């Protein structure tokens, strides 16, 4: 997986599927690619980056700000998106469960 931080113009011009973005607060932008599939993300925090955790082959959990998602690069789909009621801090895979901490 390759993460490229880009400027707003590049983000806006990209036709990649957007996992999360808030046009009113975003200050950071990125494109992420694995093999031939790509997604884009935007977030507000300029001190931390998007967090990724591989949960199985080609499938990643993604967290940033008040956003959490699971993306599958093999099928090129957002499997799950959840706007959190708290600021994302970290996640851990424990046995078959994914724990999200704020």
Secondary structure, DSSP 8 states (H G I E B T S, - for coil): -EEEEE-HHHHHH--SEEEE--TTT--EEEEEEETTEEEEEEES-SSS--EEEEEETTEEEEEETTEEEEEETTTTEEEEEEE-SS---EEEEETTEEEEE-
